[in-house]
Amino acid sequence: MIHEILPVGMLHCNCSIFGDETTREAIVVDPGDDISDIEAILAKHQLKVKAIIITHAHIDHIGGAAKLKKLTQAPVYMNENDQNLYDAMEMQAGWLGMETPEQTEIDSEAKDGRTVTIGGTAFHFMHTPGHTQGSTCLWIPSEKKLVAGDTLFRDSIGRTDLPGGNGRQILVSIKEKLLPLPEDTIVIPGHGEPTTIGREKQQNPFLVGL
């Protein structure tokens, strides 16, 4: 499985590009910005995007989705509980002092338990509310990888002081959905360096005692 991680935009959101070496099908997760750089990686590996997946509707994760959809014609997946947040894109742009990006229709819901497949690899949606109400992680069992969005970070968890955030809820999501995963699961957070489930169980100060 091809997997490239590209920090995009002013907040350096980790955009993940997954590609199957045989079928050349691809999934792009969180194309927040810098779509030309994403396009270059797709071209380098000769990949055709099958799905654009949004972990949550903050501007740094979804800001480039409309542009990428225009380029690839791929459907956009997002949990419906973040639709109101996506509809408030102008307000979000104002927080960062940037232009409001073009928006697109959400084609399909990133519903808990749903699966998208490229080649023989299954990507499972896990609804993990707390950072936002629609926050979603992607669990890839065959790769032992978790794309965690802004739910879990190395030594930290997602902030909950923005609209839709809930501090108790994010801890419940992490405890019930993420910590039961194998300890050697590689966690790709929405920002910063990768980690593992085992490391965060042992060292993350927010999770001690969960």
N, C-alpha and C positions, 0 to 999 in steps of 0.2 A: 504494500500500500504506500503510495506517494503521500507524504504529509509535509507541507511547508507552512510555517507560521510567519506571518508578515505583520509587524506593528504598523498600524495605519492611523492617519489623522493626528491632530494636535495633542490628543490624549493617549496616543500610542496603544490603541485597542489591538489586541491580538486577533487578527483575522486568520483562520485556519482554512487551508485549501487541501482537500483530500482527493486523491485520484486513484482509480484502479488501473494497474499496469496493463491489463489485458483488454478490457472494454474501452478504456480511456474515458469512462464516465467520471464526473467529478461532483463534489459537494463543496460549496463555499459557505463558511460560517462567519457571520458578523463582518460584512464588507462595509465598514464604517466610513471609509474615504479612500483616496489614492487608488481609484479603480484602474487607472492605467498600469500601475504596478501589479495589481492582481491579474489583469489581462496578460501581462508579460509572462507571469508564472504559468498561467494556463497555456499560453502559446508554446512556452519552452517544453512543456510535457505533452503537448498536443491533446489537451483535455477538453471535453465538452461538458458544460455544467448541466447537471440534472436537477439540482435543487439549490436554492439559496436559503439558508437557515439563519434565523435571527434569535439569539438567546434572550434578548429583551430589547425594549423599544427606546432606550436612551440613544441620543443622537450619534454618539461616538461608535455605536455598534450597528446602527441601521441607516446612517446618513447616506451611504452610497448604494443602497439596495436598488433604488429606481434606475440608476445608471447601469448597474450590472445586469439588471433584468432586461433593459433595452438592448444591451450588447449580446446577451445569451439566450433570451426568450425563456429562461428557466423560471419556474414558479417560486414564489417567496413563501416561506413557512414562518409563522409566528404564533405564539399563544394568544388567544383572543382576549385574555384579561389585560393585555397591554395595548389594546387598540386605542383607548382614550389617551394614553401616554403618547402614542404615535401621532394621534390627531393634534396633539399640543406641540408639534415640532417647532413652530414659530417661537413659542415660549422657551423651549429648550435652546434654540439657537441664540436667543437673547441672553440666556445665562452665560454663554461663552463668547458673546460679542461677534458672532459669525453670521453669514448669510444663511437663510433657511434653505435647506437642500430640497430638491425635487422629491416628491413622495409618490408612492405607487400603491395600487391595491394589494392587499394580502390575499394570496391565492389559496392557501390551505392552512389549516390550523395545526400548530405544533402541540398536539394534544398528548397528555401523559399516556405512555404506553404505546404510542404509535411508532412505526418503524419506516425508515427510508433506506433503500438498499442500492449500493453501486457494486457491480461485479457480484462477488459472493459475500460482501461485507455489509452487515446490518448496523444501522445507526438508530439507537432507541432514544426517544424523547422522554425526559424526566422533568415533570413540572415541579419546580423548586421555588415557590413564592417566598418573598421576604425582602430581597433587594428591590424588586418590583413585583406586582401581583402576577405578572405573566412570565416571570423569569423561568428559563428552561435550560437544562443541561443536556448534553448528548453523550450517551454511554455507548462505546464501541467495544463489545466484549472480546472479539477476535484480536483486537489490537491492544487490549487492556489499557484503553485511554478514555479519559473523561474530559470533554470540553465543558468547562464549568461556568462560562460567562462571568458575571460579577457576583456569583454566589459564594465561591470559595477561592481564596488566594493562598500563596505561600505565606504562612505566619499571620494570616488575617482572614476576614470575611467581608462580604459586600456591605457598603454603607447603607443605612436604613433611614436617613434623615431627609431624603428627597420624596416627592409625591409618590405614594404607592408603597413606600418602604414600611417594614414592620420588623422590629428587632427580635421579638419572640419567635415570629414565624420563620425567619431565616434560620434560626438555630434548630427548630423542629425539622425543617426541610433537610438541613445538613445531617442531622442525627438519623432521620428515618430513611433518607434516600441515598446519601453519599457515603457515610461512614460504614455501612454494611458491604460496600464494594471491596474486592480484594485489596489487601494492603499495598501490593506492588502496582496498583493502578496508577498510571501517569496522569496527573491533573494538569490540563492546560487552562490557566485562568484567563479572564478577560483582559488583564494587564499584568505585566511582570513575568517573572521566571516560572517555569513548570515546577511541580512538586509531586509528591505521591500521597495517596490516602494514608498510608502508614506513618509517614513523616508528620502529617498534620494532626493525626491522632495523638502523637507523642509530644509535639512541639508547639502547636498552634495555641496561643494563650486564650483564645476565644472558645476553644473546644475542650479544654481540660475539664474533666468531670462530667462531660455530656454522656 
